Amino acid sequence: MAARTKPCNVPGDVVPAEDMVLETGASLIQNFEPTKQLCAHLNAFHTYADEPGRYVEANHYCAHLTEDVRQCILYDSPGPNARLIGVEYMITPKLYETLPAEERKLWHSHVYEVKSGMLIMPGPSAPGLQQAWEAAETQEMKHVIGLYGKVYHLWQTDRGDQLPLGEPKLMTSFTADNQFDFEKAVGERDRRFGTDYRRKRQLREDIEVPAIHEDADSAWKTRRNSM
């Protein structure tokens, strides 16, 4: 059994061997059905709704509940010791439009994430597989671009918290290039994943841009109106 390393900046020692043995036994006997439904890994950046511009990278592991509803578990990395930092729900426009006005303000669009190349589905880097994967990723982006997301982060890892402290924080998406240091954040992410947001932009040029409901992305509108 391989030893498990300790996540950075989390209190406590490595997981004891006894616990690892129990976990292995449980995984052979118990049925982890909800997690088996996860079907997509997405990576993007969220910003705090009450502090637009302050951002966190989030790895989304998503499942479809219905054709209109998705749910995602968010982690700070794709590694085995990743910290669970939040959750996101995604719904189609037809469901979004049924929500009360105040509720709609809590949700964000995905248009900029998709068209800018920020949102990716990490996949194989082998040249023989890359073209097919990019085609599948682009097709997925055609679906995601019209969805609205509601996301809460529970663990403020960007400020160095060793535990998930305080109340959950409503997060939102970036909607324009000038809202944060895109090249620094996305460029560094791309280097780690072996991706290129510039190529993503090119591949997604023909994806149709849906109309964004006026109540979505309210954090940026509130900030603009207060300036």
Z-matrix of the N, CA and C atoms (Angstrom, degrees):
N
C 1 1.464
C 2 1.521 1 109.18
N 3 1.291 2 117.72 1 125.47
C 4 1.457 3 121.81 2 -177.98
C 5 1.516 4 110.93 3 -71.04
N 6 1.322 5 115.86 4 139.01
C 7 1.463 6 120.24 5 178.35
C 8 1.517 7 109.50 6 -68.60
N 9 1.308 8 116.11 7 144.29
C 10 1.460 9 121.11 8 -179.88
C 11 1.518 10 109.25 9 -98.29
N 12 1.302 11 116.65 10 131.76
C 13 1.457 12 120.65 11 178.98
C 14 1.524 13 110.12 12 -80.99
N 15 1.307 14 116.01 13 160.01
C 16 1.459 15 122.24 14 -179.22
C 17 1.523 16 109.88 15 -89.55
N 18 1.346 17 118.42 16 132.13
C 19 1.462 18 120.21 17 177.30
C 20 1.527 19 110.70 18 -61.04
N 21 1.311 20 116.66 19 148.50
C 22 1.455 21 121.19 20 178.77
C 23 1.522 22 111.00 21 -67.58
N 24 1.307 23 116.93 22 142.10
C 25 1.452 24 123.98 23 171.97
C 26 1.524 25 113.00 24 59.29
N 27 1.341 26 116.38 25 37.40
C 28 1.456 27 121.88 26 174.15
C 29 1.519 28 107.49 27 -127.62
N 30 1.337 29 118.18 28 129.24
C 31 1.463 30 119.57 29 -177.27
C 32 1.523 31 112.52 30 -65.58
N 33 1.341 32 116.20 31 155.56
C 34 1.453 33 121.22 32 179.01
C 35 1.507 34 112.24 33 102.24
N 36 1.320 35 114.65 34 165.31
C 37 1.462 36 121.47 35 -179.88
C 38 1.523 37 109.02 36 -91.92
N 39 1.325 38 116.01 37 -179.54
C 40 1.459 39 120.80 38 178.13
C 41 1.522 40 109.56 39 -62.80
N 42 1.325 41 116.54 40 157.70
C 43 1.460 42 121.41 41 179.28
C 44 1.531 43 109.07 42 -63.27
N 45 1.345 44 118.22 43 126.64
C 46 1.467 45 120.65 44 -178.63
C 47 1.523 46 111.96 45 -62.18
N 48 1.312 47 115.79 46 153.20
C 49 1.466 48 121.38 47 -179.32
C 50 1.523 49 111.03 48 -59.02
N 51 1.340 50 117.55 49 -37.26
C 52 1.467 51 120.59 50 -179.67
C 53 1.530 52 111.15 51 -60.50
N 54 1.338 53 116.33 52 -43.35
C 55 1.459 54 119.95 53 179.24
C 56 1.524 55 110.78 54 -65.59
N 57 1.327 56 116.64 55 -37.60
C 58 1.457 57 119.97 56 179.70
C 59 1.518 58 110.93 57 -65.39
N 60 1.342 59 116.90 58 -37.34
C 61 1.463 60 120.66 59 177.31
C 62 1.521 61 110.10 60 -64.83
N 63 1.339 62 116.59 61 -42.86
C 64 1.462 63 120.62 62 179.02
C 65 1.527 64 110.95 63 -64.15
N 66 1.341 65 116.11 64 -40.19
C 67 1.465 66 120.00 65 178.92
C 68 1.524 67 110.87 66 -63.43
N 69 1.321 68 116.35 67 -42.08
C 70 1.458 69 120.49 68 179.59
C 71 1.521 70 110.75 69 -62.55
N 72 1.333 71 115.95 70 -43.69
C 73 1.460 72 120.23 71 178.33
C 74 1.518 73 111.72 72 -62.75
N 75 1.328 74 116.10 73 -42.26
C 76 1.464 75 120.31 74 -179.85
C 77 1.521 76 111.22 75 -64.22
N 78 1.331 77 115.90 76 -37.96
C 79 1.468 78 119.23 77 -178.57
C 80 1.523 79 111.92 78 -66.95
N 81 1.331 80 117.48 79 -23.36
C 82 1.463 81 121.48 80 178.78
C 83 1.525 82 111.82 81 -83.50
N 84 1.323 83 116.44 82 -21.65
C 85 1.469 84 120.64 83 -173.96
C 86 1.522 85 112.57 84 -108.56
N 87 1.333 86 116.65 85 -43.38
C 88 1.460 87 119.88 86 -176.69
C 89 1.526 88 111.47 87 -81.02
N 90 1.325 89 114.96 88 157.09
C 91 1.457 90 121.04 89 -178.72
C 92 1.522 91 108.83 90 -109.11
N 93 1.330 92 117.57 91 109.03
C 94 1.459 93 122.23 92 -178.79
C 95 1.528 94 109.67 93 -90.66
N 96 1.330 95 115.45 94 60.90
C 97 1.458 96 121.74 95 -170.78
C 98 1.529 97 114.10 96 -58.70
N 99 1.362 98 119.82 97 -44.87
C 100 1.474 99 118.29 98 -178.40
C 101 1.529 100 113.06 99 -57.86
N 102 1.327 101 117.48 100 -41.65
C 103 1.465 102 119.32 101 -178.20
C 104 1.525 103 111.90 102 -73.19
N 105 1.313 104 118.09 103 -20.98
C 106 1.456 105 120.56 104 177.59
C 107 1.523 106 111.98 105 -69.77
N 108 1.327 107 116.58 106 -15.60
C 109 1.463 108 120.12 107 -179.93
C 110 1.530 109 112.49 108 -82.17
N 111 1.332 110 117.78 109 -9.72
C 112 1.458 111 120.25 110 179.38
C 113 1.526 112 109.64 111 -61.43
N 114 1.327 113 115.64 112 129.88
C 115 1.464 114 118.60 113 -173.04
C 116 1.523 115 113.48 114 -132.65
N 117 1.335 116 118.35 115 -0.68
C 118 1.463 117 119.10 116 -179.01
C 119 1.519 118 110.17 117 -151.58
N 120 1.319 119 115.73 118 138.51
C 121 1.461 120 122.96 119 173.48
C 122 1.523 121 107.78 120 -111.56
N 123 1.330 122 116.22 121 116.00
C 124 1.457 123 122.29 122 178.02
C 125 1.517 124 109.07 123 -115.52
N 126 1.324 125 115.81 124 149.04
C 127 1.462 126 120.32 125 177.14
C 128 1.526 127 108.88 126 -130.23
N 129 1.333 128 116.04 127 131.35
C 130 1.464 129 121.31 128 178.65
C 131 1.519 130 108.25 129 -159.86
N 132 1.320 131 115.91 130 -170.60
C 133 1.464 132 121.34 131 -178.73
C 134 1.524 133 109.87 132 -123.41
N 135 1.332 134 115.84 133 137.88
C 136 1.459 135 122.22 134 175.28
C 137 1.516 136 109.30 135 -111.19
N 138 1.307 137 115.98 136 151.57
C 139 1.459 138 121.18 137 175.29
C 140 1.520 139 108.84 138 -123.80
N 141 1.330 140 116.48 139 152.49
C 142 1.458 141 121.44 140 -177.01
C 143 1.525 142 110.30 141 -71.78
N 144 1.337 143 116.54 142 131.13
C 145 1.462 144 120.22 143 -178.53
C 146 1.521 145 111.50 144 -63.96
N 147 1.334 146 117.16 145 -32.00
C 148 1.465 147 120.17 146 -179.99
C 149 1.525 148 112.88 147 -93.75
N 150 1.337 149 116.07 148 1.22
C 151 1.468 150 120.81 149 178.46
C 152 1.530 151 108.81 150 -149.68
N 153 1.337 152 117.15 151 63.32
C 154 1.468 153 120.66 152 -176.29
C 155 1.525 154 111.82 153 -55.80
N 156 1.310 155 116.04 154 133.78
C 157 1.454 156 121.97 155 -178.12
C 158 1.520 157 112.13 156 111.66
N 159 1.323 158 116.55 157 -29.56
C 160 1.465 159 121.20 158 175.10
C 161 1.533 160 107.07 159 -82.96
N 162 1.316 161 116.87 160 121.10
C 163 1.456 162 118.77 161 -168.00
C 164 1.521 163 113.95 162 -126.51
N 165 1.333 164 114.30 163 162.69
C 166 1.459 165 123.09 164 179.02
C 167 1.524 166 108.50 165 -139.83
N 168 1.299 167 116.92 166 134.24
C 169 1.462 168 120.82 167 173.39
C 170 1.520 169 108.67 168 -76.88
N 171 1.315 170 116.75 169 137.97
C 172 1.462 171 120.36 170 -177.22
C 173 1.520 172 110.74 171 -136.00
N 174 1.316 173 115.70 172 129.79
C 175 1.458 174 122.69 173 173.07
C 176 1.524 175 107.75 174 -96.73
N 177 1.328 176 115.44 175 116.57
C 178 1.452 177 122.55 176 -177.32
C 179 1.524 178 109.49 177 -96.04
N 180 1.316 179 116.55 178 131.24
C 181 1.458 180 121.74 179 172.42
C 182 1.517 181 106.24 180 -117.99
N 183 1.338 182 116.16 181 109.12
C 184 1.461 183 121.90 182 -163.43
C 185 1.524 184 113.30 183 -115.28
N 186 1.326 185 113.41 184 152.29
C 187 1.458 186 121.89 185 175.44
C 188 1.519 187 108.94 186 -134.81
N 189 1.318 188 116.88 187 151.92
C 190 1.463 189 122.72 188 175.00
C 191 1.528 190 108.98 189 -91.97
N 192 1.327 191 117.02 190 124.64
C 193 1.463 192 120.33 191 170.58
C 194 1.520 193 109.91 192 -85.69
N 195 1.332 194 115.30 193 -44.26
C 196 1.459 195 122.59 194 173.92
C 197 1.528 196 106.40 195 -144.87
N 198 1.314 197 117.38 196 -176.78
C 199 1.460 198 119.87 197 177.70
C 200 1.527 199 111.53 198 -68.73
N 201 1.326 200 117.21 199 -14.61
C 202 1.455 201 121.47 200 -177.53
C 203 1.528 202 114.05 201 -108.82
N 204 1.321 203 118.00 202 -9.15
C 205 1.470 204 120.89 203 -174.35
C 206 1.519 205 110.71 204 -134.62
N 207 1.334 206 115.79 205 128.96
C 208 1.464 207 122.43 206 172.70
C 209 1.521 208 108.84 207 -122.64
N 210 1.318 209 116.06 208 154.56
C 211 1.462 210 120.67 209 175.16
C 212 1.521 211 109.00 210 -135.76
N 213 1.340 212 115.21 211 140.42
C 214 1.468 213 120.42 212 -173.81
C 215 1.519 214 110.88 213 -131.56
N 216 1.318 215 115.55 214 138.78
C 217 1.463 216 123.01 215 169.64
C 218 1.523 217 106.69 216 -94.02
N 219 1.324 218 117.12 217 135.04
C 220 1.459 219 121.19 218 -176.40
C 221 1.525 220 111.26 219 -110.14
N 222 1.333 221 115.32 220 133.28
C 223 1.459 222 121.69 221 178.07
C 224 1.527 223 109.59 222 -125.93
N 225 1.339 224 115.55 223 158.93
C 226 1.466 225 119.31 224 -178.66
C 227 1.522 226 112.20 225 -83.37
N 228 1.319 227 118.21 226 -7.32
C 229 1.464 228 121.88 227 176.76
C 230 1.514 229 108.08 228 -160.54
N 231 1.330 230 117.53 229 168.39
C 232 1.464 231 120.49 230 176.09
C 233 1.524 232 112.51 231 -92.55
N 234 1.323 233 118.00 232 9.28
C 235 1.458 234 122.03 233 -175.86
C 236 1.515 235 113.61 234 -83.46
N 237 1.328 236 117.40 235 170.40
C 238 1.471 237 122.18 236 -176.90
C 239 1.523 238 113.41 237 -66.14
N 240 1.334 239 118.71 238 -23.65
C 241 1.456 240 121.76 239 179.94
C 242 1.530 241 112.41 240 -105.41
N 243 1.319 242 116.48 241 25.36
C 244 1.463 243 120.88 242 -179.08
C 245 1.515 244 111.08 243 -61.92
N 246 1.332 245 114.38 244 144.94
C 247 1.462 246 120.25 245 176.83
C 248 1.529 247 109.51 246 -92.12
N 249 1.315 248 116.43 247 133.04
C 250 1.462 249 121.55 248 176.67
C 251 1.525 250 107.08 249 -75.85
N 252 1.340 251 116.65 250 116.28
C 253 1.462 252 119.75 251 -172.69
C 254 1.521 253 114.28 252 -111.91
N 255 1.340 254 118.49 253 -9.81
C 256 1.451 255 117.31 254 -179.79
C 257 1.519 256 113.07 255 174.94
N 258 1.338 257 114.48 256 -171.90
C 259 1.460 258 121.91 257 179.07
C 260 1.528 259 109.08 258 -139.20
N 261 1.321 260 115.60 259 151.76
C 262 1.461 261 120.46 260 174.68
C 263 1.522 262 109.53 261 -138.08
N 264 1.330 263 114.81 262 140.37
C 265 1.455 264 122.08 263 174.11
C 266 1.520 265 107.94 264 -114.38
N 267 1.314 266 116.84 265 141.41
C 268 1.464 267 121.71 266 178.97
C 269 1.526 268 108.73 267 -126.93
N 270 1.335 269 115.98 268 135.93
C 271 1.455 270 120.58 269 -179.37
C 272 1.531 271 110.03 270 -134.19
N 273 1.307 272 115.33 271 159.62
C 274 1.455 273 121.30 272 178.96
C 275 1.528 274 110.69 273 -78.53
N 276 1.329 275 116.67 274 161.09
C 277 1.468 276 120.23 275 179.53
C 278 1.520 277 113.70 276 -56.26
N 279 1.317 278 117.69 277 -36.12
C 280 1.468 279 118.48 278 -177.51
C 281 1.521 280 111.74 279 -65.40
N 282 1.335 281 117.79 280 -31.62
C 283 1.466 282 120.00 281 174.88
C 284 1.524 283 110.66 282 -78.45
N 285 1.322 284 115.81 283 -39.42
C 286 1.467 285 119.92 284 -179.76
C 287 1.521 286 110.84 285 -57.66
N 288 1.306 287 117.32 286 -41.05
C 289 1.458 288 121.54 287 -176.66
C 290 1.521 289 112.90 288 -69.40
N 291 1.334 290 117.64 289 -15.47
C 292 1.466 291 120.65 290 177.65
C 293 1.523 292 112.48 291 -85.02
N 294 1.336 293 117.49 292 -9.95
C 295 1.457 294 121.19 293 -176.31
C 296 1.528 295 111.35 294 -77.44
N 297 1.342 296 117.52 295 152.32
C 298 1.467 297 120.39 296 173.80
C 299 1.528 298 109.89 297 -61.73
N 300 1.307 299 116.46 298 154.67
C 301 1.470 300 121.54 299 -176.24
C 302 1.524 301 111.98 300 -56.74
N 303 1.324 302 117.38 301 -43.73
C 304 1.471 303 119.71 302 -178.56
C 305 1.519 304 111.59 303 -66.66
N 306 1.310 305 116.90 304 -33.89
C 307 1.459 306 120.52 305 177.17
C 308 1.521 307 110.56 306 -68.83
N 309 1.327 308 117.25 307 -40.38
C 310 1.470 309 120.20 308 -179.06
C 311 1.522 310 112.41 309 -59.26
N 312 1.327 311 117.28 310 -27.58
C 313 1.464 312 121.17 311 -178.74
C 314 1.524 313 112.74 312 -69.09
N 315 1.324 314 117.08 313 -14.97
C 316 1.462 315 121.36 314 -179.72
C 317 1.532 316 112.04 315 -85.40
N 318 1.320 317 116.73 316 -7.52
C 319 1.458 318 121.70 317 -174.03
C 320 1.523 319 111.21 318 -105.56
N 321 1.314 320 116.36 319 153.51
C 322 1.466 321 121.48 320 -178.89
C 323 1.529 322 111.16 321 -124.18
N 324 1.312 323 115.06 322 159.01
C 325 1.461 324 121.56 323 177.16
C 326 1.526 325 109.93 324 -88.02
N 327 1.336 326 115.43 325 168.59
C 328 1.463 327 121.25 326 178.72
C 329 1.527 328 112.53 327 -120.10
N 330 1.320 329 117.49 328 9.34
C 331 1.457 330 120.83 329 -175.31
C 332 1.523 331 111.83 330 -60.67
N 333 1.328 332 117.17 331 -50.62
C 334 1.463 333 119.80 332 -178.17
C 335 1.528 334 110.99 333 -65.87
N 336 1.318 335 117.34 334 -40.78
C 337 1.459 336 120.39 335 179.59
C 338 1.527 337 110.68 336 -55.86
N 339 1.320 338 115.82 337 -43.56
C 340 1.471 339 120.47 338 -177.97
C 341 1.521 340 111.38 339 -72.53
N 342 1.329 341 117.77 340 -53.72
C 343 1.462 342 121.52 341 -172.30
C 344 1.529 343 112.63 342 -69.53
N 345 1.324 344 118.33 343 -27.78
C 346 1.465 345 121.03 344 -179.11
C 347 1.523 346 112.52 345 -79.13
N 348 1.334 347 116.94 346 -16.66
C 349 1.455 348 120.29 347 -174.82
C 350 1.515 349 112.85 348 88.45
N 351 1.323 350 117.05 349 4.23
C 352 1.461 351 120.33 350 178.90
C 353 1.524 352 111.71 351 -66.65
N 354 1.316 353 116.38 352 -42.93
C 355 1.460 354 121.16 353 -177.21
C 356 1.521 355 109.59 354 -83.60
N 357 1.324 356 116.22 355 125.06
C 358 1.464 357 120.64 356 -179.51
C 359 1.522 358 110.13 357 -132.84
N 360 1.326 359 114.66 358 160.60
C 361 1.455 360 122.94 359 168.51
C 362 1.526 361 106.67 360 -112.84
N 363 1.324 362 117.79 361 96.64
C 364 1.473 363 119.21 362 -178.32
C 365 1.526 364 111.00 363 -54.21
N 366 1.314 365 114.39 364 134.88
C 367 1.462 366 118.78 365 -177.28
C 368 1.510 367 112.08 366 -147.67
N 369 1.328 368 117.75 367 -162.99
C 370 1.468 369 121.88 368 -177.22
C 371 1.523 370 111.63 369 -68.32
N 372 1.316 371 115.53 370 145.51
C 373 1.457 372 121.30 371 179.35
C 374 1.525 373 112.39 372 -100.84
N 375 1.327 374 116.75 373 -7.71
C 376 1.467 375 120.43 374 -179.54
C 377 1.522 376 109.58 375 -63.43
N 378 1.337 377 118.54 376 130.73
C 379 1.476 378 122.29 377 -177.58
C 380 1.524 379 113.20 378 -52.79
N 381 1.311 380 117.46 379 -36.70
C 382 1.455 381 120.57 380 -177.62
C 383 1.515 382 113.77 381 -68.56
N 384 1.326 383 116.50 382 -22.88
C 385 1.463 384 121.04 383 -177.36
C 386 1.521 385 112.90 384 -105.87
N 387 1.317 386 116.63 385 -17.07
C 388 1.461 387 120.89 386 -171.30
C 389 1.530 388 112.55 387 -63.40
N 390 1.325 389 117.40 388 -43.07
C 391 1.461 390 120.06 389 -176.42
C 392 1.523 391 111.22 390 -63.22
N 393 1.329 392 116.96 391 -43.75
C 394 1.461 393 120.68 392 179.37
C 395 1.531 394 110.57 393 -65.69
N 396 1.341 395 115.76 394 -38.60
C 397 1.464 396 119.10 395 179.71
C 398 1.521 397 110.61 396 -67.47
N 399 1.316 398 117.43 397 -41.32
C 400 1.461 399 120.15 398 178.71
C 401 1.523 400 111.65 399 -61.23
N 402 1.318 401 116.67 400 -36.56
C 403 1.467 402 120.38 401 177.79
C 404 1.522 403 110.36 402 -65.16
N 405 1.333 404 116.18 403 -41.46
C 406 1.457 405 120.26 404 178.70
C 407 1.530 406 110.89 405 -67.69
N 408 1.327 407 116.29 406 -40.07
C 409 1.459 408 120.83 407 178.83
C 410 1.522 409 110.85 408 -63.56
N 411 1.325 410 116.97 409 -44.38
C 412 1.461 411 120.99 410 -179.76
C 413 1.526 412 110.86 411 -62.59
N 414 1.311 413 116.30 412 -38.44
C 415 1.456 414 120.21 413 177.60
C 416 1.527 415 110.79 414 -64.35
N 417 1.324 416 116.45 415 -40.70
C 418 1.463 417 120.19 416 177.48
C 419 1.526 418 110.97 417 -63.92
N 420 1.336 419 116.92 418 -38.10
C 421 1.458 420 120.59 419 179.51
C 422 1.527 421 111.65 420 -63.73
N 423 1.336 422 116.95 421 -29.06
C 424 1.463 423 120.43 422 177.72
C 425 1.522 424 111.04 423 -64.11
N 426 1.330 425 115.97 424 -28.39
C 427 1.465 426 120.42 425 177.44
C 428 1.531 427 111.31 426 -84.57
N 429 1.321 428 115.97 427 -43.46
C 430 1.462 429 120.17 428 -174.95
C 431 1.529 430 111.73 429 -67.58
N 432 1.329 431 118.34 430 -32.21
C 433 1.460 432 121.06 431 -173.31
C 434 1.536 433 112.55 432 -59.08
N 435 1.302 434 117.73 433 -26.74
C 436 1.456 435 120.21 434 -179.28
C 437 1.510 436 114.74 435 -94.32
N 438 1.322 437 118.28 436 -4.44
C 439 1.457 438 121.53 437 -176.68
C 440 1.528 439 111.66 438 -82.10
N 441 1.327 440 115.01 439 155.42
C 442 1.464 441 121.97 440 172.77
C 443 1.521 442 108.03 441 -110.95
N 444 1.331 443 116.23 442 138.92
C 445 1.453 444 121.07 443 -177.17
C 446 1.514 445 112.91 444 -117.82
N 447 1.314 446 114.86 445 144.89
C 448 1.471 447 121.92 446 173.00
C 449 1.521 448 106.46 447 -124.23
N 450 1.321 449 116.94 448 119.52
C 451 1.460 450 120.05 449 -171.41
C 452 1.526 451 111.04 450 -133.85
N 453 1.332 452 114.26 451 136.66
C 454 1.460 453 121.76 452 174.53
C 455 1.525 454 108.51 453 -124.59
N 456 1.328 455 115.45 454 134.30
C 457 1.456 456 120.69 455 172.75
C 458 1.526 457 108.57 456 -102.34
N 459 1.319 458 115.09 457 138.08
C 460 1.459 459 122.36 458 -177.42
C 461 1.525 460 112.58 459 -103.62
N 462 1.338 461 116.15 460 -17.43
C 463 1.468 462 120.91 461 -172.75
C 464 1.526 463 107.71 462 -132.65
N 465 1.333 464 116.12 463 114.34
C 466 1.469 465 121.22 464 -177.49
C 467 1.528 466 109.55 465 -87.03
N 468 1.310 467 114.95 466 73.03
C 469 1.461 468 121.14 467 -177.56
C 470 1.522 469 112.01 468 -66.52
N 471 1.331 470 117.12 469 -25.11
C 472 1.466 471 119.47 470 -177.13
C 473 1.521 472 112.73 471 -68.69
N 474 1.322 473 117.99 472 -19.78
C 475 1.464 474 120.18 473 177.19
C 476 1.536 475 111.44 474 -102.47
N 477 1.337 476 116.18 475 7.42
C 478 1.455 477 121.01 476 174.07
C 479 1.508 478 115.96 477 87.94
N 480 1.329 479 118.59 478 13.35
C 481 1.464 480 120.68 479 179.82
C 482 1.525 481 110.43 480 -60.60
N 483 1.324 482 115.96 481 131.90
C 484 1.458 483 120.22 482 179.33
C 485 1.521 484 112.69 483 -83.12
N 486 1.334 485 115.96 484 -15.16
C 487 1.459 486 122.00 485 177.78
C 488 1.527 487 108.53 486 -139.27
N 489 1.344 488 118.54 487 163.36
C 490 1.465 489 119.98 488 175.84
C 491 1.522 490 110.59 489 -74.63
N 492 1.318 491 115.84 490 97.24
C 493 1.458 492 122.15 491 -173.70
C 494 1.524 493 112.09 492 -101.10
N 495 1.329 494 115.91 493 150.12
C 496 1.453 495 120.93 494 174.42
C 497 1.517 496 113.36 495 75.97
N 498 1.318 497 114.42 496 -169.69
C 499 1.455 498 120.65 497 -178.65
C 500 1.535 499 110.71 498 -80.22
N 501 1.327 500 116.91 499 156.76
C 502 1.472 501 119.63 500 174.29
C 503 1.521 502 110.29 501 -57.94
N 504 1.324 503 115.84 502 146.15
C 505 1.467 504 121.06 503 -178.67
C 506 1.526 505 109.81 504 -110.73
N 507 1.332 506 114.76 505 124.90
C 508 1.465 507 118.92 506 174.50
C 509 1.523 508 108.59 507 -68.11
N 510 1.312 509 115.85 508 131.34
C 511 1.452 510 121.77 509 179.44
C 512 1.526 511 108.99 510 -113.93
N 513 1.305 512 115.91 511 168.95
C 514 1.448 513 121.04 512 176.72
C 515 1.518 514 109.16 513 -147.27
N 516 1.316 515 116.20 514 -177.06
C 517 1.455 516 121.55 515 -177.76
C 518 1.519 517 110.44 516 -107.33
N 519 1.319 518 115.91 517 156.69
C 520 1.462 519 120.16 518 171.39
C 521 1.524 520 108.32 519 -74.79
N 522 1.335 521 115.21 520 149.52
C 523 1.463 522 120.20 521 -177.33
C 524 1.527 523 113.46 522 -126.23
N 525 1.353 524 117.63 523 -1.80
C 526 1.464 525 120.53 524 -178.99
C 527 1.519 526 109.70 525 -157.83
N 528 1.344 527 116.44 526 158.12
C 529 1.465 528 122.34 527 -176.04
C 530 1.524 529 113.37 528 -61.76
N 531 1.330 530 117.19 529 -33.88
C 532 1.466 531 120.25 530 -170.83
C 533 1.522 532 114.12 531 -86.57
N 534 1.326 533 117.78 532 10.57
C 535 1.458 534 119.81 533 -174.91
C 536 1.532 535 113.79 534 -88.75
N 537 1.329 536 117.20 535 -13.00
C 538 1.468 537 121.21 536 175.75
C 539 1.518 538 108.34 537 -164.80
N 540 1.329 539 116.27 538 174.81
C 541 1.461 540 121.08 539 -178.99
C 542 1.527 541 108.51 540 -77.74
N 543 1.324 542 115.93 541 82.93
C 544 1.462 543 121.97 542 -174.09
C 545 1.522 544 111.64 543 -58.12
N 546 1.319 545 116.48 544 -48.46
C 547 1.462 546 120.26 545 -175.73
C 548 1.524 547 111.31 546 -62.36
N 549 1.314 548 117.20 547 -40.15
C 550 1.467 549 120.34 548 -179.37
C 551 1.521 550 110.49 549 -65.79
N 552 1.325 551 116.89 550 -49.95
C 553 1.461 552 120.74 551 -175.29
C 554 1.528 553 112.11 552 -72.84
N 555 1.322 554 116.27 553 -56.29
C 556 1.460 555 120.34 554 -175.54
C 557 1.524 556 111.08 555 -72.20
N 558 1.347 557 116.76 556 -36.73
C 559 1.453 558 119.73 557 178.15
C 560 1.514 559 112.36 558 -62.04
N 561 1.328 560 116.51 559 -41.59
C 562 1.465 561 120.09 560 179.12
C 563 1.530 562 110.64 561 -67.88
N 564 1.337 563 115.79 562 -40.16
C 565 1.465 564 119.78 563 176.71
C 566 1.525 565 110.72 564 -60.91
N 567 1.330 566 116.09 565 -43.97
C 568 1.461 567 120.18 566 -179.52
C 569 1.525 568 111.94 567 -60.79
N 570 1.303 569 116.83 568 -37.83
C 571 1.465 570 119.86 569 179.53
C 572 1.522 571 110.66 570 -63.96
N 573 1.314 572 116.90 571 -36.80
C 574 1.468 573 120.14 572 179.55
C 575 1.520 574 112.16 573 -71.54
N 576 1.327 575 116.66 574 -37.69
C 577 1.461 576 120.39 575 -176.30
C 578 1.527 577 113.02 576 -93.61
N 579 1.326 578 117.14 577 -7.35
C 580 1.453 579 119.82 578 -178.29
C 581 1.520 580 112.45 579 70.78
N 582 1.351 581 116.50 580 34.40
C 583 1.459 582 122.32 581 179.83
C 584 1.531 583 109.49 582 -116.75
N 585 1.327 584 116.46 583 175.45
C 586 1.460 585 121.40 584 -177.98
C 587 1.522 586 108.93 585 -146.48
N 588 1.338 587 116.54 586 111.50
C 589 1.462 588 119.76 587 -176.58
C 590 1.529 589 111.69 588 -62.59
N 591 1.338 590 117.21 589 -28.28
C 592 1.468 591 119.92 590 179.17
C 593 1.526 592 110.53 591 -64.40
N 594 1.304 593 116.53 592 -42.18
C 595 1.469 594 120.22 593 177.54
C 596 1.528 595 110.13 594 -66.74
N 597 1.336 596 117.02 595 -39.30
C 598 1.463 597 120.17 596 178.21
C 599 1.526 598 109.91 597 -59.77
N 600 1.327 599 116.50 598 -42.37
C 601 1.465 600 119.77 599 179.28
C 602 1.533 601 110.78 600 -58.90
N 603 1.308 602 116.09 601 -43.67
C 604 1.464 603 120.12 602 -179.74
C 605 1.525 604 111.42 603 -63.66
N 606 1.316 605 115.76 604 -44.69
C 607 1.459 606 119.98 605 -178.38
C 608 1.527 607 111.82 606 -65.29
N 609 1.330 608 116.57 607 -23.59
C 610 1.467 609 120.59 608 -175.10
C 611 1.524 610 113.49 609 -104.88
N 612 1.314 611 116.46 610 8.85
C 613 1.462 612 120.21 611 -178.33
C 614 1.519 613 112.36 612 -57.92
N 615 1.314 614 117.61 613 -34.99
C 616 1.459 615 121.17 614 -175.34
C 617 1.529 616 112.99 615 -89.72
N 618 1.333 617 117.56 616 0.14
C 619 1.467 618 119.05 617 177.00
C 620 1.523 619 108.80 618 -71.15
N 621 1.297 620 115.91 619 126.44
C 622 1.459 621 121.08 620 -177.29
C 623 1.524 622 110.61 621 -67.29
N 624 1.323 623 115.83 622 135.56
C 625 1.466 624 121.26 623 -179.52
C 626 1.523 625 109.06 624 -91.29
N 627 1.322 626 118.30 625 118.03
C 628 1.464 627 120.47 626 179.24
C 629 1.527 628 111.01 627 -78.41
N 630 1.301 629 115.82 628 159.83
C 631 1.468 630 120.36 629 173.34
C 632 1.519 631 108.57 630 -69.21
N 633 1.333 632 116.21 631 137.80
C 634 1.467 633 121.32 632 178.95
C 635 1.523 634 108.50 633 -98.34
N 636 1.311 635 115.82 634 129.30
C 637 1.465 636 120.25 635 -179.65
C 638 1.526 637 110.10 636 -59.80
N 639 1.305 638 116.53 637 141.43
C 640 1.467 639 121.56 638 -175.57
C 641 1.525 640 113.30 639 -63.62
N 642 1.327 641 118.23 640 -19.76
C 643 1.468 642 120.28 641 -179.33
C 644 1.521 643 113.31 642 -86.70
N 645 1.326 644 116.99 643 -14.01
C 646 1.468 645 119.94 644 -178.34
C 647 1.522 646 111.03 645 -77.55
N 648 1.331 647 115.75 646 162.10
C 649 1.478 648 121.93 647 177.19
C 650 1.522 649 111.46 648 57.86
N 651 1.315 650 116.90 649 39.80
C 652 1.472 651 120.85 650 -172.26
C 653 1.522 652 113.19 651 -67.82
N 654 1.340 653 117.76 652 -25.55
C 655 1.469 654 119.29 653 -178.77
C 656 1.519 655 110.78 654 -60.85
N 657 1.343 656 117.11 655 -41.14
C 658 1.460 657 120.34 656 -179.49
C 659 1.518 658 111.22 657 -71.35
N 660 1.323 659 117.37 658 -34.99
C 661 1.458 660 120.53 659 178.99
C 662 1.514 661 110.91 660 -69.93
N 663 1.321 662 117.55 661 -38.00
C 664 1.455 663 121.61 662 177.09
C 665 1.517 664 110.71 663 -64.71
N 666 1.326 665 115.99 664 -40.85
C 667 1.465 666 120.85 665 179.73
C 668 1.539 667 110.38 666 -65.10
N 669 1.346 668 115.95 667 -43.52
C 670 1.448 669 120.46 668 -179.05
C 671 1.522 670 111.45 669 -64.32
N 672 1.315 671 116.10 670 -39.87
C 673 1.465 672 120.16 671 -178.54
C 674 1.516 673 113.34 672 -71.81
N 675 1.366 674 115.56 673 -21.66
C 676 1.458 675 119.01 674 -178.18
C 677 1.518 676 112.62 675 -89.57
N 678 1.344 677 115.72 676 -9.04
C 679 1.471 678 119.82 677 -177.27
C 680 1.533 679 110.60 678 -83.86
